[in-house]
């Protein structure tokens, strides 16, 4: 079955309270009833509800199931992709479609429990910007799923500095404000909490329910481990050097230039005092190789600086994120409203 993605957006009805977006995989008919129950709970608390499904180019009965699920549920909207673009693209489409305060990805294979959504929202109200689900009692195979997941979570937490037990859990809650500068490519959806933390988000973790898989087959296994490692390297590089690429390319280039001069000095010493000709050692080749690598690295750093500055200036993107703005005792959240005029005395 082709991968299908569903995004549900549940919006709180009053200003200053988080809304919610739910993302899902292959949808099951039972999901509609479960979303109805969650929607009823949120409606009873005074919140408006909207659900957006994104069908990721399915070739089975997914479109028909979604169409039937939307019948009689005016809060449901369905978006269909022209072809399969993958989970990250589907999540990105859902984030783009969500115009309210919070997004919550959710798998639609019924392994995630939609009943956990209100608990995630309650945790956000404690002052957090991201609440990550933790499948502490995970119902998956031990060798092919649990062990690689445990190792990957340890590695990602250590390298990123954002300690979470379960990066692979789709069920998470994000405030939309910390997602404004986050753009998703490739398979980067699993690193969204890191992107958010890099924007200054406060991250928390909450245990969520996890059910055994009864529909479909997983597309994740040991073969994804190298991808996770490489994506983590990319995330760390972009965070540390995304706005100053010359620092990494330039330092590497200068180190190689230094090694080339060292090789040249040793080569000269051997020539005059060591009793060996230039051609008797690999030092001439090493000196030339290190020098060329150093020059090319510095040039790559210059080109990366040009590309980086062109991107930020042409897209009007900022290299910072404002959490709050104060004026005369009033607090204005970024992007919400204009700065207030001075209060009358």
VOKE-514917 format. One record per residue (C-alpha): residue in one letter; x, y, z. Coordinates in steps of 0.1 Angstrom, whole numbers, plus 5000, padded with zeros to 4 digits. Last residue first. Example, Ala and Ser with C-alpha at 12.3 -4.5 7.8 and 13.67 -1.06 7.14 Angstrom:
2
S513749895071A512349555078
***
This chain:
345
X497355775312X496555655277X498555355266X501155405240X500255235207X500554865205X503054695182X501154515155X499454185161X500353815161X503553805142X505753815173X503753805206X503154155219X503654215257X502554555271X504654725299X505455025278X506554815249X507654455252X508254215223X508153845228X509753525214X511653695185X513453455161X516853515146X518653475112X515753635094X514453535060X513753805034X513853535007X516353724985X518553855014X518653525034X519253315003X521853544987X523753565020X523953185023X524853134986X527653404988X528953255021X528852905005X530953034976X533553185000X533652855019X534052654988X537052884978X538552815012X538152445007X539652464972X542752644985X543252395013X542652094991X545252234966X547852294993X547251955009X547651774975X550751974965X552551904999X551451544998X552851494963X556151654973X556251445005X555751104989X559451034995X562450934973X561451174945X562551474966X565951324972X566951165005X570051225026X568351365056X570151695058X569651875025X566851695008X565351535039X565051885054X563452025022X560851755023X560151815059X559552185052X557352105022X555251865042X554852125070X553952385044X551252145030X550052065064X549452435071X547552465038X545452175049X544652325083X543852655065X541352485043X539652295072X539352625091X537952805060X535352535052X534152535088X534252905095X533253005060X529952835065X528753115088X524953125087X524352755084X527452675104X526352535138X522652465130X523252365093X526052135103X524051975132X521051905110X523251765082X525051525105X521751415119X520451345084X523551135078X522950925109X519150895102X519850775067X522350525078X519750375102X516950365076X517850015064X517349875099X513649925096X510950175087X508250115060X505849955085X503149725072X499449785069X496749765097X496949575130X500049735145X500049695183X498950005202X500850295217X499650525245X501450845252X504150935278X504851315277X508051495268X508851865271X510652115248X510952495253X511552645219X514552875213X514752845175X517352565179X514752395201X512352405172X514852255147X515651985173X511951905179X511551885141X514251615137X511951325128X510451535100X513851565083X513251285057X514051485026X513151845032X511252045059X511552415064X511452555100X511552935102X507852975113X507852655133X508452815167X505253025163X503152725153X503352575187X504252215183X502551895196X503951545190X502551215180X504951095153X507050895177X510450845161X512251095183X511450885213X513350915246X514151285241X517251485252X517751785230X521551845231X521751755194X524551515195X523651335227X519851325220X520451205185X522750925195X520550805224X517450815202X519150625174X520350355198X516850315213X515250315178X517650055165X516849825196X513049875195X512449825157X514249535142X515249345174X512249415197X509249405173X506749685181X504149755208X506050045226X505450075263X507350405267X505950545234X507050895243X505151185227X506951515223X505551835236X506952145219X506452515229X506152455267X504452685292X502152455311X499552515284X501652285261X501052005286X497252055284X497552045246X499351715247X496751575271X493951685247X495651485219X496151165238X492751045228X493951035192X495850715201X498850635180X499150275166X495850345148X497450335113X496650705110X499850825125X499551165142X501351495137X500151775161X500352135150X499552425173X498452795170X496452835139X496852865101X497552495094X497752445056X501452505056X501952265085X499852005067X501852035035X505052005055X503751685071X502951545037X506351635024X508051475054X505951155050X506751095014X506051254980X503750984966X501951134936X499451404926X498951474964X495351474977X494151725003X491051635023X489151865047X487251755078X485351995101X482151945081X481851585092X478851435076X480851295047X484551345054X485150985063X483550865031X485851085011X488850975032X487950605026X487550664989X490850844986X492550565006X491050284985X494450204968X496750394946X497750664972X499450984962X500151104998X496551165009X496551475032X493751485056X492851825073X490751825105X489052135119X487752185154X486452495174X487252495211X484852555240X485852275263X482852065251X484152125215X487551975226X485851665240X483551635210X486551665186X488351385204X485351155201X484851245165X488551185159X488050835173X484950775150X486950895120X489950675128X487750365127X487750395089X491550345087X493950605073X497350515060X499650765077X498551035101X499251395110X497351585136X497351965139X496352145172X495352485185X497052655214X495252925235X496253295233X493053395214X489953185218X488452905197X491152645200X491952485166X492052125158X494052055126X494251705113X496851595088X496651265071X499451095051X499250795028X502150575020X501450344991X500050005000
***
